[in-house]
Amino acid sequence: MNEEVNFYIEGAKEMMEKAISHLEDALRVVRAGKANAAMLSGIMVDYYGSLTPLQQVSNVGTLDARTITIQPWEKAMIGPIEKAILAANLGFNPQNNGEIVRIAVPPLTEERRKQLVKQVKSEGENARVSIRNARRDANEEIKKLQKNGLAEDLAKDSEGEVQKLTDAYSKKVEELLEKKEQEILTV
């Protein structure tokens, strides 16, 4: 019986880890005023008829704090790369010199900063919901085990352990959100 309880607790921990991982990925894409190659991570380019991630047809890097550079491996890809960036609707205006595509990252306005903070908080709430769902699922399974003969003390201890995991991962979410908000609001 004890092995089954551990199985459900580990499952909950794994789901909470995934929620944190997803949140980190989502926050990485939110721009905080500084140029970051990850801002373009979701862009797909038409590469001879098939959609391909931008990073697979070019080198993406940052020249300075306000400029992203994209150096395609084939010069013929400059046009499709520019089209893909414009189609992604990120608010960037790509410029090219025939060899490299440059994107000047405009400084954030106060209004845009507030919108980004709302977006970050929304992502954080999604992560919290995922963590709470993992807790609920684990507790339901523990209750089923208790009905099938698991000792009540062990069930209560297990639920307490699941709650400790929930608290720890919720704290991680708070720390990530706080850090990202600070990054966004810093001018």
Z-matrix of the N, CA and C atoms (Angstrom, degrees):
N
C 1 1.453
C 2 1.530 1 111.09
N 3 1.329 2 116.06 1 -41.35
C 4 1.451 3 120.73 2 -177.41
C 5 1.531 4 111.88 3 -61.27
N 6 1.332 5 116.74 4 -35.69
C 7 1.458 6 121.19 5 178.82
C 8 1.524 7 110.93 6 -63.33
N 9 1.336 8 116.14 7 -39.08
C 10 1.463 9 120.05 8 179.48
C 11 1.527 10 110.75 9 -64.89
N 12 1.312 11 116.59 10 -41.10
C 13 1.464 12 121.03 11 178.57
C 14 1.528 13 109.22 12 -61.10
N 15 1.331 14 116.72 13 -47.17
C 16 1.465 15 120.58 14 178.94
C 17 1.524 16 111.46 15 -60.70
N 18 1.329 17 115.81 16 -36.74
C 19 1.463 18 120.76 17 178.52
C 20 1.531 19 110.48 18 -59.50
N 21 1.337 20 117.44 19 -45.42
C 22 1.459 21 121.37 20 -178.48
C 23 1.530 22 111.56 21 -71.01
N 24 1.328 23 116.61 22 -35.71
C 25 1.466 24 119.71 23 177.66
C 26 1.533 25 109.65 24 -66.29
N 27 1.340 26 116.96 25 -43.53
C 28 1.475 27 120.77 26 177.82
C 29 1.530 28 110.94 27 -63.50
N 30 1.329 29 116.37 28 -37.86
C 31 1.468 30 120.66 29 177.55
C 32 1.527 31 111.06 30 -62.24
N 33 1.333 32 115.83 31 -42.82
C 34 1.467 33 120.16 32 178.41
C 35 1.520 34 110.14 33 -63.93
N 36 1.345 35 116.11 34 -42.16
C 37 1.467 36 120.47 35 179.93
C 38 1.529 37 110.40 36 -61.57
N 39 1.322 38 116.16 37 -41.59
C 40 1.462 39 121.29 38 179.81
C 41 1.532 40 110.67 39 -63.23
N 42 1.324 41 117.08 40 -43.31
C 43 1.465 42 120.76 41 179.44
C 44 1.532 43 111.07 42 -64.90
N 45 1.328 44 116.46 43 -37.82
C 46 1.465 45 120.20 44 178.39
C 47 1.525 46 110.32 45 -67.74
N 48 1.339 47 117.44 46 -38.23
C 49 1.467 48 121.96 47 176.15
C 50 1.521 49 109.99 48 -59.96
N 51 1.341 50 115.83 49 -43.65
C 52 1.460 51 120.33 50 -179.90
C 53 1.525 52 110.83 51 -63.25
N 54 1.320 53 117.23 52 -38.11
C 55 1.466 54 121.00 53 178.97
C 56 1.526 55 110.06 54 -63.14
N 57 1.330 56 116.95 55 -42.67
C 58 1.463 57 121.22 56 178.94
C 59 1.530 58 109.93 57 -65.67
N 60 1.311 59 116.75 58 -43.60
C 61 1.458 60 121.93 59 179.72
C 62 1.527 61 110.83 60 -60.78
N 63 1.320 62 115.74 61 -43.90
C 64 1.466 63 120.25 62 178.59
C 65 1.531 64 110.65 63 -63.77
N 66 1.309 65 116.96 64 -41.20
C 67 1.459 66 120.98 65 178.68
C 68 1.527 67 110.54 66 -62.14
N 69 1.334 68 117.00 67 -44.17
C 70 1.471 69 120.30 68 179.17
C 71 1.523 70 110.61 69 -60.23
N 72 1.325 71 117.04 70 -42.10
C 73 1.463 72 120.48 71 178.23
C 74 1.520 73 111.14 72 -63.37
N 75 1.317 74 116.74 73 -43.64
C 76 1.466 75 121.09 74 -179.27
C 77 1.524 76 111.01 75 -64.77
N 78 1.330 77 117.30 76 -39.43
C 79 1.468 78 120.47 77 -179.26
C 80 1.525 79 111.34 78 -72.08
N 81 1.321 80 117.14 79 -29.06
C 82 1.463 81 120.76 80 -179.39
C 83 1.528 82 110.79 81 -63.81
N 84 1.331 83 117.06 82 -32.31
C 85 1.455 84 121.68 83 -177.19
C 86 1.528 85 111.76 84 -79.17
N 87 1.328 86 118.08 85 -26.67
C 88 1.461 87 121.43 86 179.88
C 89 1.521 88 108.68 87 -68.98
N 90 1.331 89 114.86 88 123.69
C 91 1.470 90 116.73 89 -175.87
C 92 1.527 91 110.53 90 -83.02
N 93 1.294 92 114.36 91 143.80
C 94 1.461 93 119.63 92 -177.24
C 95 1.531 94 110.67 93 -117.46
N 96 1.335 95 116.98 94 28.50
C 97 1.457 96 120.19 95 177.95
C 98 1.512 97 113.22 96 96.11
N 99 1.327 98 117.16 97 -20.30
C 100 1.460 99 120.69 98 178.78
C 101 1.519 100 109.32 99 -101.99
N 102 1.333 101 115.88 100 146.03
C 103 1.457 102 120.67 101 177.22
C 104 1.528 103 109.08 102 -66.88
N 105 1.323 104 114.99 103 137.23
C 106 1.454 105 120.79 104 -178.93
C 107 1.528 106 107.81 105 -149.78
N 108 1.311 107 117.56 106 128.87
C 109 1.466 108 121.31 107 -178.27
C 110 1.528 109 111.70 108 -60.18
N 111 1.319 110 117.80 109 -27.24
C 112 1.470 111 121.51 110 -179.42
C 113 1.527 112 112.17 111 -65.70
N 114 1.333 113 117.09 112 -18.97
C 115 1.464 114 120.42 113 178.59
C 116 1.523 115 111.50 114 -60.44
N 117 1.311 116 116.46 115 -27.41
C 118 1.461 117 121.37 116 -176.85
C 119 1.520 118 112.63 117 -100.80
N 120 1.336 119 117.57 118 11.44
C 121 1.465 120 121.53 119 -172.04
C 122 1.524 121 114.03 120 -63.49
N 123 1.312 122 119.12 121 -26.35
C 124 1.461 123 120.10 122 -177.12
C 125 1.517 124 114.36 123 -93.29
N 126 1.322 125 118.15 124 2.31
C 127 1.463 126 121.50 125 -174.79
C 128 1.528 127 111.22 126 -79.02
N 129 1.321 128 114.93 127 130.50
C 130 1.472 129 121.78 128 178.28
C 131 1.524 130 108.17 129 -110.77
N 132 1.341 131 116.10 130 132.55
C 133 1.463 132 122.72 131 -176.65
C 134 1.526 133 108.96 132 -109.02
N 135 1.333 134 115.93 133 141.49
C 136 1.468 135 120.97 134 175.46
C 137 1.525 136 107.95 135 -75.93
N 138 1.322 137 116.25 136 101.17
C 139 1.454 138 122.55 137 -177.79
C 140 1.523 139 108.46 138 -105.43
N 141 1.313 140 116.05 139 92.79
C 142 1.465 141 122.94 140 -179.51
C 143 1.528 142 111.75 141 52.70
N 144 1.318 143 115.61 142 46.68
C 145 1.460 144 120.48 143 173.74
C 146 1.514 145 116.32 144 96.41
N 147 1.337 146 118.58 145 -11.69
C 148 1.464 147 119.00 146 177.78
C 149 1.528 148 109.84 147 -121.52
N 150 1.314 149 115.69 148 142.25
C 151 1.462 150 120.09 149 179.88
C 152 1.523 151 109.21 150 -75.98
N 153 1.326 152 115.26 151 125.90
C 154 1.461 153 122.65 152 -175.54
C 155 1.525 154 108.80 153 -130.74
N 156 1.333 155 118.72 154 140.13
C 157 1.472 156 119.91 155 176.64
C 158 1.535 157 111.28 156 -58.53
N 159 1.319 158 115.61 157 141.58
C 160 1.469 159 122.28 158 -178.50
C 161 1.527 160 111.65 159 -52.52
N 162 1.344 161 117.42 160 -39.29
C 163 1.462 162 120.88 161 -177.23
C 164 1.524 163 112.54 162 -67.30
N 165 1.346 164 118.20 163 -14.91
C 166 1.458 165 120.79 164 -179.69
C 167 1.521 166 113.09 165 -92.97
N 168 1.345 167 117.18 166 -6.43
C 169 1.466 168 119.72 167 177.33
C 170 1.523 169 112.64 168 -118.47
N 171 1.346 170 116.27 169 1.63
C 172 1.467 171 119.32 170 -176.89
C 173 1.527 172 111.34 171 -162.35
N 174 1.330 173 113.71 172 168.86
C 175 1.465 174 120.44 173 170.38
C 176 1.518 175 107.35 174 -95.56
N 177 1.305 176 117.46 175 126.61
C 178 1.467 177 121.71 176 179.35
C 179 1.519 178 107.33 177 -113.17
N 180 1.321 179 116.50 178 128.83
C 181 1.457 180 120.37 179 -179.59
C 182 1.507 181 111.04 180 -152.69
N 183 1.322 182 115.67 181 178.83
C 184 1.456 183 120.55 182 177.64
C 185 1.524 184 108.80 183 -114.49
N 186 1.316 185 115.15 184 131.15
C 187 1.459 186 121.49 185 178.79
C 188 1.526 187 109.84 186 -81.40
N 189 1.333 188 115.27 187 -44.64
C 190 1.464 189 122.28 188 175.44
C 191 1.522 190 107.47 189 -151.52
N 192 1.320 191 117.68 190 -167.68
C 193 1.466 192 121.20 191 -174.95
C 194 1.530 193 113.44 192 -67.68
N 195 1.337 194 117.57 193 -14.75
C 196 1.460 195 121.19 194 -176.86
C 197 1.529 196 114.22 195 -120.31
N 198 1.326 197 119.36 196 2.89
C 199 1.455 198 121.31 197 -174.64
C 200 1.524 199 112.49 198 -132.32
N 201 1.331 200 115.41 199 128.81
C 202 1.459 201 121.98 200 173.30
C 203 1.528 202 106.93 201 -105.36
N 204 1.328 203 116.84 202 134.06
C 205 1.459 204 120.39 203 177.30
C 206 1.526 205 109.54 204 -114.09
N 207 1.319 206 114.21 205 142.03
C 208 1.462 207 121.05 206 178.23
C 209 1.518 208 106.72 207 -128.12
N 210 1.318 209 116.19 208 115.71
C 211 1.457 210 120.49 209 179.37
C 212 1.531 211 108.62 210 -110.23
N 213 1.358 212 116.16 211 103.73
C 214 1.467 213 119.02 212 -179.17
C 215 1.526 214 110.86 213 -68.63
N 216 1.322 215 114.62 214 151.06
C 217 1.460 216 119.20 215 178.93
C 218 1.523 217 110.77 216 -76.87
N 219 1.332 218 116.64 217 -20.57
C 220 1.459 219 121.73 218 175.73
C 221 1.527 220 107.35 219 -127.37
N 222 1.334 221 117.22 220 132.39
C 223 1.465 222 120.21 221 -178.90
C 224 1.525 223 112.29 222 -61.67
N 225 1.325 224 116.85 223 -27.89
C 226 1.467 225 120.78 224 179.96
C 227 1.533 226 111.65 225 -64.92
N 228 1.322 227 118.32 226 -15.62
C 229 1.467 228 122.14 227 -176.66
C 230 1.532 229 113.04 228 -85.99
N 231 1.331 230 118.55 229 -5.73
C 232 1.474 231 120.41 230 -177.86
C 233 1.531 232 110.92 231 -59.01
N 234 1.325 233 117.85 232 -47.69
C 235 1.470 234 121.80 233 -179.82
C 236 1.518 235 112.59 234 -60.12
N 237 1.336 236 117.97 235 -53.32
C 238 1.476 237 118.90 236 179.14
C 239 1.531 238 112.94 237 -60.97
N 240 1.339 239 117.75 238 -33.92
C 241 1.469 240 120.12 239 178.18
C 242 1.523 241 110.21 240 -65.10
N 243 1.350 242 116.44 241 -45.18
C 244 1.465 243 119.86 242 178.54
C 245 1.535 244 110.94 243 -60.84
N 246 1.336 245 116.35 244 -44.20
C 247 1.470 246 120.40 245 179.30
C 248 1.527 247 110.95 246 -60.45
N 249 1.332 248 116.58 247 -42.94
C 250 1.470 249 120.84 248 -178.87
C 251 1.527 250 111.02 249 -64.11
N 252 1.329 251 117.14 250 -39.40
C 253 1.471 252 120.63 251 179.47
C 254 1.523 253 110.10 252 -65.76
N 255 1.327 254 116.22 253 -43.67
C 256 1.465 255 119.67 254 178.64
C 257 1.529 256 110.76 255 -65.92
N 258 1.343 257 117.41 256 -39.89
C 259 1.463 258 121.64 257 -179.58
C 260 1.530 259 111.74 258 -66.90
N 261 1.348 260 117.49 259 -27.38
C 262 1.462 261 120.91 260 -179.74
C 263 1.524 262 111.60 261 -69.67
N 264 1.326 263 117.56 262 -15.53
C 265 1.466 264 123.09 263 175.39
C 266 1.527 265 112.45 264 56.49
N 267 1.330 266 115.63 265 48.06
C 268 1.467 267 121.00 266 178.69
C 269 1.528 268 112.23 267 -92.82
N 270 1.320 269 116.67 268 -2.60
C 271 1.453 270 120.19 269 -179.54
C 272 1.521 271 112.16 270 85.19
N 273 1.327 272 117.32 271 17.92
C 274 1.466 273 121.60 272 179.76
C 275 1.522 274 109.40 273 -103.38
N 276 1.347 275 115.61 274 147.88
C 277 1.448 276 121.54 275 176.93
C 278 1.523 277 108.17 276 -118.13
N 279 1.344 278 117.97 277 97.63
C 280 1.465 279 120.06 278 -176.84
C 281 1.527 280 112.41 279 -71.44
N 282 1.315 281 115.61 280 145.05
C 283 1.467 282 122.41 281 176.77
C 284 1.518 283 107.30 282 -130.78
N 285 1.363 284 116.05 283 144.35
C 286 1.450 285 117.42 284 178.89
C 287 1.517 286 111.24 285 -130.04
N 288 1.338 287 115.33 286 156.57
C 289 1.459 288 120.89 287 177.46
C 290 1.523 289 110.51 288 -115.67
N 291 1.327 290 116.82 289 19.50
C 292 1.456 291 121.21 290 -179.33
C 293 1.517 292 113.15 291 95.37
N 294 1.326 293 117.58 292 -19.08
C 295 1.464 294 121.08 293 179.63
C 296 1.519 295 112.82 294 -125.17
N 297 1.330 296 115.89 295 -37.32
C 298 1.469 297 121.77 296 -175.42
C 299 1.528 298 109.42 297 -128.90
N 300 1.328 299 115.54 298 142.01
C 301 1.459 300 121.27 299 172.68
C 302 1.530 301 106.70 300 -98.06
N 303 1.328 302 115.63 301 127.74
C 304 1.473 303 120.55 302 178.74
C 305 1.528 304 108.84 303 -113.64
N 306 1.309 305 114.52 304 141.49
C 307 1.461 306 120.37 305 175.49
C 308 1.516 307 107.27 306 -124.97
N 309 1.326 308 115.66 307 118.85
C 310 1.459 309 120.52 308 175.01
C 311 1.525 310 107.20 309 -86.37
N 312 1.320 311 116.83 310 119.68
C 313 1.461 312 121.84 311 179.85
C 314 1.529 313 107.32 312 -85.41
N 315 1.336 314 115.96 313 112.64
C 316 1.470 315 117.99 314 -178.18
C 317 1.528 316 111.45 315 -70.31
N 318 1.334 317 116.40 316 149.25
C 319 1.475 318 117.94 317 176.50
C 320 1.528 319 109.68 318 -65.06
N 321 1.316 320 115.44 319 148.85
C 322 1.461 321 120.62 320 -177.77
C 323 1.522 322 111.28 321 -78.06
N 324 1.340 323 115.53 322 138.52
C 325 1.461 324 119.92 323 173.41
C 326 1.533 325 108.17 324 -81.75
N 327 1.318 326 116.47 325 165.18
C 328 1.467 327 120.59 326 179.59
C 329 1.533 328 110.42 327 -60.68
N 330 1.335 329 116.00 328 -40.90
C 331 1.471 330 120.22 329 -179.92
C 332 1.528 331 110.75 330 -63.80
N 333 1.339 332 116.36 331 -43.48
C 334 1.466 333 120.53 332 -179.81
C 335 1.527 334 110.43 333 -65.19
N 336 1.323 335 117.16 334 -37.25
C 337 1.462 336 120.62 335 177.59
C 338 1.532 337 110.92 336 -60.71
N 339 1.332 338 115.71 337 -42.91
C 340 1.470 339 119.87 338 179.15
C 341 1.532 340 110.81 339 -64.46
N 342 1.341 341 117.15 340 -39.35
C 343 1.469 342 120.55 341 177.29
C 344 1.525 343 110.30 342 -62.52
N 345 1.328 344 116.51 343 -42.52
C 346 1.464 345 120.20 344 -179.50
C 347 1.524 346 111.28 345 -65.46
N 348 1.333 347 117.27 346 -37.71
C 349 1.467 348 120.36 347 177.64
C 350 1.530 349 109.54 348 -63.68
N 351 1.341 350 117.28 349 -40.43
C 352 1.475 351 120.61 350 176.90
C 353 1.525 352 110.06 351 -62.02
N 354 1.332 353 115.86 352 -41.93
C 355 1.468 354 120.47 353 179.60
C 356 1.529 355 110.30 354 -62.41
N 357 1.327 356 115.93 355 -42.81
C 358 1.462 357 121.29 356 179.68
C 359 1.526 358 110.29 357 -63.78
N 360 1.322 359 117.14 358 -43.18
C 361 1.466 360 120.74 359 178.90
C 362 1.523 361 111.05 360 -63.49
N 363 1.326 362 116.79 361 -37.30
C 364 1.461 363 121.28 362 177.78
C 365 1.530 364 110.47 363 -63.70
N 366 1.322 365 117.02 364 -43.63
C 367 1.473 366 121.00 365 177.18
C 368 1.533 367 110.16 366 -62.13
N 369 1.330 368 116.16 367 -39.97
C 370 1.460 369 121.00 368 178.80
C 371 1.520 370 111.62 369 -63.41
N 372 1.330 371 116.18 370 -40.15
C 373 1.464 372 119.90 371 179.35
C 374 1.525 373 110.36 372 -66.05
N 375 1.337 374 116.68 373 -37.98
C 376 1.471 375 120.09 374 176.39
C 377 1.528 376 110.27 375 -60.58
N 378 1.323 377 117.06 376 -41.62
C 379 1.467 378 121.27 377 179.22
C 380 1.524 379 110.44 378 -65.04
N 381 1.331 380 116.62 379 -41.82
C 382 1.472 381 120.35 380 178.93
C 383 1.529 382 110.94 381 -61.62
N 384 1.342 383 115.69 382 -41.96
C 385 1.472 384 120.24 383 179.59
C 386 1.525 385 109.61 384 -62.34
N 387 1.331 386 117.20 385 -42.77
C 388 1.471 387 120.37 386 178.63
C 389 1.527 388 110.95 387 -61.15
N 390 1.321 389 116.31 388 -40.98
C 391 1.473 390 120.92 389 179.95
C 392 1.530 391 110.24 390 -65.09
N 393 1.327 392 115.94 391 -43.85
C 394 1.469 393 119.30 392 179.40
C 395 1.537 394 111.34 393 -66.02
N 396 1.329 395 116.30 394 -35.67
C 397 1.472 396 119.66 395 177.22
C 398 1.525 397 110.74 396 -64.55
N 399 1.329 398 116.60 397 -39.91
C 400 1.467 399 120.32 398 177.94
C 401 1.532 400 109.59 399 -63.22
N 402 1.337 401 116.57 400 -40.92
C 403 1.474 402 120.55 401 177.53
C 404 1.518 403 110.61 402 -61.98
N 405 1.325 404 116.13 403 -47.44
C 406 1.472 405 120.80 404 -179.24
C 407 1.526 406 110.89 405 -58.82
N 408 1.339 407 116.59 406 -47.42
C 409 1.466 408 120.64 407 -178.94
C 410 1.528 409 110.98 408 -60.30
N 411 1.325 410 117.23 409 -44.86
C 412 1.468 411 120.49 410 -179.67
C 413 1.528 412 110.53 411 -63.88
N 414 1.325 413 116.62 412 -43.89
C 415 1.472 414 119.58 413 -179.68
C 416 1.531 415 111.93 414 -64.80
N 417 1.332 416 117.03 415 -36.49
C 418 1.467 417 119.59 416 177.45
C 419 1.525 418 110.65 417 -63.82
N 420 1.327 419 116.50 418 -42.45
C 421 1.467 420 119.99 419 179.66
C 422 1.531 421 111.09 420 -65.67
N 423 1.336 422 116.48 421 -37.97
C 424 1.467 423 120.39 422 178.44
C 425 1.530 424 109.88 423 -65.19
N 426 1.336 425 116.74 424 -40.40
C 427 1.469 426 120.45 425 177.64
C 428 1.533 427 111.29 426 -63.06
N 429 1.338 428 116.17 427 -38.50
C 430 1.477 429 119.52 428 177.18
C 431 1.523 430 109.99 429 -63.38
N 432 1.334 431 116.38 430 -41.27
C 433 1.468 432 120.01 431 178.66
C 434 1.525 433 110.53 432 -63.93
N 435 1.344 434 115.93 433 -36.89
C 436 1.469 435 119.91 434 -179.91
C 437 1.531 436 110.13 435 -64.69
N 438 1.330 437 117.00 436 -39.38
C 439 1.468 438 120.07 437 177.67
C 440 1.523 439 111.19 438 -65.22
N 441 1.339 440 115.58 439 -27.93
C 442 1.470 441 120.53 440 -179.25
C 443 1.529 442 112.52 441 -92.36
N 444 1.332 443 117.38 442 14.34
C 445 1.459 444 119.06 443 172.41
C 446 1.516 445 116.56 444 114.82
N 447 1.303 446 119.10 445 4.21
C 448 1.471 447 120.58 446 176.89
C 449 1.527 448 108.98 447 -71.45
N 450 1.322 449 116.48 448 138.33
C 451 1.466 450 120.97 449 -179.54
C 452 1.529 451 109.91 450 -61.18
N 453 1.336 452 115.26 451 140.84
C 454 1.464 453 120.60 452 -177.36
C 455 1.524 454 111.58 453 -62.18
N 456 1.339 455 117.54 454 -39.33
C 457 1.468 456 121.06 455 178.72
C 458 1.525 457 110.95 456 -60.88
N 459 1.323 458 116.46 457 -44.47
C 460 1.456 459 121.32 458 -179.81
C 461 1.527 460 110.66 459 -64.61
N 462 1.332 461 116.60 460 -38.83
C 463 1.468 462 121.30 461 178.83
C 464 1.531 463 109.99 462 -63.39
N 465 1.345 464 116.21 463 -45.70
C 466 1.473 465 119.91 464 -179.97
C 467 1.525 466 110.94 465 -64.26
N 468 1.338 467 116.92 466 -41.68
C 469 1.467 468 120.82 467 178.34
C 470 1.528 469 110.62 468 -62.21
N 471 1.321 470 115.56 469 -40.67
C 472 1.465 471 120.60 470 -179.42
C 473 1.522 472 111.30 471 -66.13
N 474 1.331 473 115.92 472 -42.22
C 475 1.459 474 119.71 473 177.22
C 476 1.526 475 110.52 474 -63.69
N 477 1.315 476 116.99 475 -36.83
C 478 1.463 477 120.94 476 176.56
C 479 1.525 478 111.10 477 -64.49
N 480 1.326 479 116.40 478 -39.30
C 481 1.458 480 120.71 479 178.39
C 482 1.532 481 110.99 480 -65.26
N 483 1.332 482 116.06 481 -40.94
C 484 1.466 483 120.77 482 177.16
C 485 1.526 484 109.71 483 -62.56
N 486 1.342 485 116.91 484 -39.83
C 487 1.460 486 120.61 485 179.38
C 488 1.534 487 110.74 486 -65.35
N 489 1.338 488 117.14 487 -39.02
C 490 1.471 489 120.54 488 177.23
C 491 1.529 490 110.22 489 -61.08
N 492 1.340 491 116.73 490 -43.10
C 493 1.465 492 120.91 491 176.75
C 494 1.530 493 110.41 492 -60.00
N 495 1.331 494 115.61 493 -45.57
C 496 1.464 495 120.85 494 -179.97
C 497 1.519 496 110.46 495 -58.88
N 498 1.323 497 117.10 496 -45.96
C 499 1.471 498 121.27 497 179.61
C 500 1.523 499 111.01 498 -62.08
N 501 1.337 500 117.25 499 -43.13
C 502 1.462 501 121.25 500 -178.28
C 503 1.531 502 110.80 501 -64.04
N 504 1.318 503 117.01 502 -45.02
C 505 1.469 504 119.93 503 -178.57
C 506 1.527 505 111.46 504 -72.20
N 507 1.320 506 117.58 505 -33.10
C 508 1.469 507 120.47 506 175.56
C 509 1.526 508 109.70 507 -64.01
N 510 1.331 509 116.60 508 -37.84
C 511 1.463 510 121.01 509 177.70
C 512 1.535 511 110.42 510 -64.54
N 513 1.346 512 116.43 511 -39.26
C 514 1.470 513 120.13 512 176.85
C 515 1.525 514 110.95 513 -61.16
N 516 1.333 515 116.17 514 -41.59
C 517 1.466 516 120.65 515 178.52
C 518 1.524 517 109.31 516 -59.94
N 519 1.335 518 116.31 517 -47.02
C 520 1.461 519 120.44 518 179.89
C 521 1.526 520 111.55 519 -58.69
N 522 1.336 521 116.30 520 -43.89
C 523 1.465 522 120.25 521 -179.28
C 524 1.521 523 111.18 522 -63.29
N 525 1.334 524 116.78 523 -43.64
C 526 1.464 525 120.25 524 178.98
C 527 1.529 526 111.63 525 -62.66
N 528 1.337 527 115.94 526 -42.98
C 529 1.462 528 119.98 527 -179.60
C 530 1.525 529 111.41 528 -65.26
N 531 1.315 530 115.49 529 -43.32
C 532 1.461 531 120.33 530 -179.76
C 533 1.528 532 110.56 531 -60.34
N 534 1.320 533 115.56 532 -45.29
C 535 1.465 534 121.15 533 -179.56
C 536 1.533 535 110.85 534 -61.89
N 537 1.334 536 117.24 535 -45.23
C 538 1.466 537 121.20 536 -177.85
C 539 1.522 538 110.96 537 -68.82
N 540 1.332 539 117.53 538 -40.32
C 541 1.464 540 120.56 539 177.65
C 542 1.521 541 110.52 540 -61.02
N 543 1.317 542 116.46 541 -42.77
C 544 1.466 543 121.59 542 178.54
C 545 1.528 544 109.81 543 -60.68
N 546 1.334 545 115.29 544 -42.81
C 547 1.460 546 121.29 545 -179.96
C 548 1.530 547 110.40 546 -62.64
N 549 1.332 548 117.41 547 -42.82
C 550 1.460 549 121.90 548 -178.79
C 551 1.522 550 111.65 549 -68.62
N 552 1.323 551 116.74 550 -42.50
C 553 1.459 552 120.49 551 -174.65
C 554 1.531 553 113.50 552 -80.03
N 555 1.328 554 117.85 553 -13.06
C 556 1.454 555 120.51 554 178.39
C 557 1.521 556 108.86 555 -76.28
N 558 1.325 557 115.64 556 121.96
C 559 1.471 558 120.03 557 -176.57
C 560 1.519 559 109.65 558 -86.47
